[in-house]
Amino acid sequence: MIDKIGGINPLNNVQNTHRVNGADSVNAGADSINVSDEAKEMATVYYMKQVAAETPDVRADRVAEIKEKIKDPSYLNDAVINSAADRIMAGFGL
């Protein structure tokens, strides 16, 4: 007869005692966290990638400004065109 040996109840009492004692020792110390410099740098890189992904490639304000300048007939005179052409050719090394 297994019931006469002590049954399952004594085992439950031992397990409950260990759980309570273990909880007291865990709460005794202060919690802390340390973040390495490498982790901080990686977090910054991740944040910058997010910002870059959310930033549009085309600056609408500059596009509108250039469109307005092009509409003005005095803007596209020979001097402006030649100056732009000279800069383009200089970029090619010619």
Buried (B, 14 or more C-beta within 10 A) or exposed (E): EEEEEEEEEEEEEEEEEEEEEEEEEEEEEEEEEEEEEEEEEEEEEEEEEEEEEEEEEEEEEEEEEEEEEEEEEEEEEEEEEEEEEEEEEEEEEE
